[in-house]
Amino acid sequence: MTITTSAPVAKPARVRRAAWLVLLWLLVLPGATWAVLRLGGWERGPLVQLFAFTPYVAAWSVVPAVAALTTRRWLTAAVATVALALLATAVLPRAFADGDRGPQTGVKLHVMTSNMLFGNADAAQIVQLVRDNDVAVLAVQEFTPAAQKRLADAGLGQLLPYSSLGPEYGASGSGLYSRFPLTDPGVRGNGGGFHQAYGTIQPPGAGRVTVESAHPLAPFAVSVLDRWRSDLQAEPRADAKELPRVLLGDFNATLDHQPLRDLISSGYRDAADATGKGLIGTWGPYDGDRIPPVTIDHVLVDNRLGVSTLDVHRVRDSDHRAVIAELILPRA
């Protein structure tokens, strides 16, 4: 008697396919959710800190998209591709210079911002950067009395003799140095506790421009996020009825944070974004911390002014890099 049996069902293969599909969705869904939240500006709670790393998430999103397409998981691939496209649309333009960077003829003005990390940054190097790059306006944050003395000892006063200074112990101090006389100078306090020095300059041949050393509160804990958001909302908006304004400093926010984008949309352009340097990190591992670099130091320029170039420089003994931008002011 012959006994016939049916072929065994290939359960291991089915299990592997199901496991792979689950793994793909686990890889795709976080990026897709991130893309939707970024598109809507809905970062809240711990997401505020995480959103500073959106460029890294955009780069990672290539992996699940390629994996899903390669294995022909079409629904998963569609979701992954849309998420990748949304994140790329938000991030990639920062790596390319804008076609419109404002006026490109007029009076050149080199500005620089540097967070001094509780006043400990190398003052001599900051002064050397001012000298080597023909900087006419220097904004400093976390500016202390000791930092003020070291900058003076390094010869900053000979290069930038005019100033509006508010040194403070700790991280709240602010300073603004200028080659040109400062009118209406002052130092104002933010709701988050940091200070911002400001003043108005008039370079020869150009009109008056207001400059301010920006330093909103950092979103270091969920409990301070309301104050972080309020500080960014309280930053001076660009106003066509007022003097052109340049805000430069440590904004404690990237272009992936909605409050900063709202500020820029009032009539500014981000100098790094405009020149294709918007993905260069300015804060993170520079004092030894193992944090992927993110871009939280900015030069925001009134749309009536032009942006020519921007460079980022490491500063010893600071966790921030200095940002130097060449601006173009229309002739008076």
C-alpha positions as CSV (number, residue, x, y, z in Angstrom):
1,M,0.0,0.0,0.0
2,T,1.3,3.4,-1.0
3,I,0.8,6.3,1.4
4,T,1.0,9.8,-0.1
5,T,1.4,13.0,2.0
6,S,1.1,16.6,1.0
7,A,4.3,18.8,1.0
8,P,5.0,20.5,4.3
9,V,4.0,24.1,4.5
10,A,7.1,26.4,4.5
11,K,6.3,28.0,7.8
12,P,9.8,29.3,8.4
13,A,9.8,31.2,5.1
14,R,6.4,32.8,6.0
15,V,7.6,33.7,9.4
16,R,10.7,35.4,8.0
17,R,8.6,37.4,5.5
18,A,6.3,38.5,8.2
19,A,9.1,39.4,10.5
20,W,10.8,41.4,7.8
21,L,7.6,43.3,7.1
22,V,7.2,44.1,10.7
23,L,10.8,45.3,10.9
24,L,10.3,47.5,7.8
25,W,7.2,49.2,9.4
26,L,9.2,49.7,12.6
27,L,11.9,51.5,10.6
28,V,9.4,53.5,8.5
29,L,6.8,54.7,10.9
30,P,9.0,56.8,13.2
31,G,10.4,58.7,10.2
32,A,6.9,59.1,8.8
33,T,5.6,60.4,12.1
34,W,8.5,62.8,12.4
35,A,7.9,64.1,8.9
36,V,4.2,64.8,9.6
37,L,5.0,66.6,12.9
38,R,7.8,68.6,11.2
39,L,5.5,69.6,8.3
40,G,2.8,70.8,10.8
41,G,5.2,72.5,13.2
42,W,3.7,70.4,16.0
43,E,6.8,69.6,18.0
44,R,5.9,69.6,21.7
45,G,7.4,68.3,25.0
46,P,10.6,66.2,24.5
47,L,10.2,66.5,20.8
48,V,11.5,70.1,20.9
49,Q,15.0,68.9,21.8
50,L,14.8,66.0,19.4
51,F,13.7,68.1,16.4
52,A,17.1,69.8,16.4
53,F,18.4,66.5,14.9
54,T,15.9,66.4,12.0
55,P,18.7,66.5,9.3
56,Y,20.0,63.2,10.8
57,V,16.5,61.7,10.6
58,A,16.2,62.9,7.0
59,A,19.5,61.2,6.1
60,W,18.4,57.9,7.9
61,S,15.1,57.9,6.1
62,V,16.9,56.8,2.9
63,V,17.6,53.4,4.5
64,P,14.0,52.2,5.1
65,A,12.9,53.6,1.7
66,V,15.5,51.7,-0.2
67,A,14.9,48.6,1.8
68,A,11.2,48.6,1.2
69,L,11.6,49.3,-2.5
70,T,14.3,46.6,-2.9
71,T,12.0,44.0,-1.3
72,R,8.9,45.2,-3.2
73,R,6.9,46.0,-0.2
74,W,5.0,48.6,-2.1
75,L,2.7,50.0,0.6
76,T,5.6,50.3,3.0
77,A,7.8,51.7,0.2
78,A,5.2,54.4,-0.6
79,V,4.9,55.6,3.0
80,A,8.7,55.6,3.4
81,T,9.2,57.5,0.1
82,V,6.7,60.1,1.0
83,A,8.3,60.6,4.5
84,L,11.7,60.9,2.8
85,A,10.4,63.4,0.3
86,L,8.9,65.6,3.1
87,L,12.0,65.5,5.2
88,A,14.2,66.2,2.2
89,T,12.1,69.1,1.2
90,A,12.5,70.6,4.6
91,V,16.2,70.0,5.0
92,L,18.0,69.8,1.6
93,P,17.5,73.5,0.5
94,R,19.8,74.5,3.3
95,A,22.7,72.9,1.4
96,F,22.2,75.1,-1.7
97,A,22.5,78.8,-2.1
98,D,19.3,80.8,-2.7
99,G,18.8,82.5,-6.0
100,D,17.6,85.6,-4.1
101,R,20.0,86.6,-1.4
102,G,19.0,90.2,-1.4
103,P,21.0,93.2,-2.7
104,Q,24.5,92.1,-3.9
105,T,25.8,95.6,-4.5
106,G,26.3,98.2,-1.8
107,V,28.3,98.6,1.4
108,K,29.9,95.4,2.8
109,L,29.5,94.6,6.5
110,H,31.1,91.7,8.2
111,V,29.3,90.5,11.3
112,M,30.3,87.8,13.8
113,T,28.6,86.0,16.7
114,S,30.2,83.8,19.3
115,N,28.8,82.1,22.4
116,M,31.6,82.2,25.0
117,L,30.5,79.3,27.2
118,F,30.2,81.0,30.6
119,G,32.9,83.4,29.5
120,N,35.6,80.8,29.1
121,A,36.1,80.9,25.3
122,D,39.5,81.8,24.0
123,A,39.3,85.6,23.9
124,A,42.6,86.0,21.9
125,Q,41.3,83.7,19.2
126,I,38.0,85.6,19.0
127,V,39.9,88.8,18.6
128,Q,42.1,87.2,15.9
129,L,39.0,86.1,14.0
130,V,37.7,89.7,14.2
131,R,41.0,90.9,12.8
132,D,41.5,88.3,10.1
133,N,37.9,88.6,8.8
134,D,37.5,92.4,8.9
135,V,34.6,92.0,11.3
136,A,32.8,95.3,12.0
137,V,30.2,94.0,14.4
138,L,30.7,91.3,17.1
139,A,27.9,89.8,19.2
140,V,28.8,87.6,22.2
141,Q,26.6,85.6,24.4
142,E,27.4,84.0,27.8
143,F,29.5,87.1,28.3
144,T,31.0,87.5,31.8
145,P,33.1,90.3,33.5
146,A,36.2,88.1,33.1
147,A,35.5,87.6,29.4
148,Q,35.1,91.4,29.0
149,K,38.5,91.9,30.6
150,R,40.2,89.2,28.5
151,L,38.7,90.6,25.3
152,A,40.0,94.0,26.2
153,D,43.5,92.6,27.1
154,A,43.6,90.9,23.7
155,G,43.1,94.2,21.9
156,L,39.4,94.1,20.9
157,G,39.0,97.8,21.8
158,Q,41.4,98.8,19.2
159,L,39.5,97.0,16.5
160,L,35.9,97.6,17.7
161,P,36.0,100.7,20.0
162,Y,32.2,101.1,20.4
163,S,30.1,98.8,22.5
164,S,26.9,98.0,24.4
165,L,27.8,95.6,27.1
166,G,25.9,93.7,29.8
167,P,28.3,91.2,31.4
168,E,26.8,88.8,33.9
169,Y,28.2,85.9,35.9
170,G,27.0,82.6,34.5
171,A,25.4,82.3,31.1
172,S,23.0,85.3,31.0
173,G,25.4,88.1,29.9
174,S,25.4,89.7,26.5
175,G,27.7,92.0,24.5
176,L,27.8,93.9,21.3
177,Y,31.0,95.5,19.9
178,S,31.2,97.7,16.8
179,R,33.7,99.5,14.6
180,F,31.1,102.3,14.2
181,P,29.4,104.5,16.8
182,L,26.4,102.8,18.4
183,T,23.3,105.0,18.9
184,D,20.4,104.1,21.2
185,P,22.5,101.3,22.8
186,G,21.0,99.1,25.6
187,V,20.7,95.6,27.1
188,R,17.3,94.0,27.6
189,G,16.3,90.9,29.5
190,N,14.4,88.0,28.2
191,G,11.7,86.3,30.1
192,G,13.9,83.2,30.2
193,G,16.6,85.1,32.1
194,F,19.2,85.8,29.4
195,H,20.1,89.3,28.2
196,Q,20.5,90.8,24.7
197,A,22.7,93.8,23.9
198,Y,21.6,96.0,21.0
199,G,22.3,99.3,19.2
200,T,22.1,101.1,15.9
201,I,25.0,101.6,13.5
202,Q,25.6,103.6,10.3
203,P,28.5,102.4,8.3
204,P,30.0,105.0,6.0
205,G,27.9,105.2,2.8
206,A,25.1,103.1,4.1
207,G,21.9,103.8,6.0
208,R,21.3,103.0,9.7
209,V,20.9,99.4,10.8
210,T,19.9,98.0,14.2
211,V,21.9,95.0,15.4
212,E,21.2,92.8,18.4
213,S,22.9,89.9,20.1
214,A,20.2,87.3,20.4
215,H,20.0,84.7,23.1
216,P,16.6,83.1,23.9
217,L,16.4,80.6,26.7
218,A,17.5,77.0,25.8
219,P,14.9,74.2,25.8
220,F,16.9,72.2,28.3
221,A,13.9,70.7,30.1
222,V,10.2,70.2,29.4
223,S,9.4,72.6,32.3
224,V,10.9,75.6,30.5
225,L,9.5,75.1,27.0
226,D,6.9,77.7,27.5
227,R,9.6,80.3,28.3
228,W,11.7,79.1,25.4
229,R,8.8,79.6,23.0
230,S,7.9,82.9,24.6
231,D,11.5,84.2,24.2
232,L,11.6,83.3,20.5
233,Q,8.2,84.9,20.1
234,A,9.5,88.1,21.8
235,E,12.5,88.5,19.5
236,P,12.1,91.7,17.4
237,R,10.3,91.1,14.2
238,A,11.4,92.6,10.9
239,D,9.3,95.6,10.1
240,A,9.4,97.5,6.8
241,K,8.3,100.6,8.7
242,E,11.3,100.5,10.9
243,L,15.1,100.4,10.4
244,P,16.5,97.2,8.9
245,R,17.5,94.8,11.6
246,V,20.1,92.1,12.0
247,L,19.7,89.5,14.8
248,L,22.7,87.4,15.4
249,G,23.5,85.0,18.2
250,D,22.7,81.7,19.9
251,F,19.0,81.2,19.2
252,N,18.8,77.8,20.9
253,A,16.7,76.7,17.9
254,T,17.2,75.3,14.5
255,L,15.3,75.8,11.3
256,D,13.3,72.7,12.2
257,H,11.6,74.6,15.1
258,Q,8.4,76.4,14.2
259,P,9.0,79.4,16.5
260,L,12.2,80.2,14.7
261,R,10.6,79.8,11.3
262,D,7.8,82.1,12.4
263,L,10.4,84.7,13.4
264,I,12.2,84.4,10.1
265,S,9.0,84.7,8.1
266,S,8.4,88.2,9.6
267,G,10.9,89.5,7.0
268,Y,14.3,88.0,7.7
269,R,16.5,85.6,5.8
270,D,18.8,83.1,7.6
271,A,22.3,83.9,6.3
272,A,23.5,80.3,6.5
273,D,20.4,79.0,4.7
274,A,20.7,81.7,2.0
275,T,24.4,80.8,1.3
276,G,24.0,77.0,1.3
277,K,25.7,76.6,4.6
278,G,22.6,75.8,6.6
279,L,23.6,72.3,7.5
280,I,26.9,73.2,9.1
281,G,26.7,72.5,12.9
282,T,27.4,75.3,15.3
283,W,26.8,73.6,18.7
284,G,27.5,70.1,20.0
285,P,30.8,68.3,20.4
286,Y,33.2,71.2,20.3
287,D,33.9,71.1,24.1
288,G,34.1,67.3,24.3
289,D,30.4,66.4,24.7
290,R,29.4,63.5,22.4
291,I,26.4,65.3,20.9
292,P,25.9,65.3,17.1
293,P,26.4,68.9,15.9
294,V,23.3,71.0,15.3
295,T,22.8,74.5,13.9
296,I,21.5,76.8,16.6
297,D,23.6,79.9,16.0
298,H,22.2,82.1,13.3
299,V,22.6,85.5,11.6
300,L,19.1,86.7,10.7
301,V,19.2,89.5,8.1
302,D,16.3,91.9,7.2
303,N,15.2,91.1,3.7
304,R,16.1,94.7,2.7
305,L,19.7,93.7,3.2
306,G,21.8,91.2,1.2
307,V,23.9,88.2,2.3
308,S,27.1,87.4,0.4
309,T,29.0,84.8,2.3
310,L,29.1,82.9,5.6
311,D,31.7,80.9,7.4
312,V,31.8,78.9,10.6
313,H,34.9,78.8,12.8
314,R,35.8,76.7,15.8
315,V,36.6,78.6,19.0
316,R,38.7,77.0,21.7
317,D,37.1,76.4,25.1
318,S,33.6,76.9,23.8
319,D,30.9,74.5,22.9
320,H,29.7,76.8,20.1
321,R,31.4,77.7,16.8
322,A,31.7,81.3,15.7
323,V,29.6,82.4,12.7
324,I,30.9,85.2,10.4
325,A,28.7,86.6,7.6
326,E,29.3,89.2,5.0
327,L,26.2,91.3,4.5
328,I,25.5,93.9,1.8
329,L,23.8,97.1,2.9
330,P,22.2,99.3,0.3
331,R,24.0,102.6,-0.2
332,A,22.4,105.6,1.5
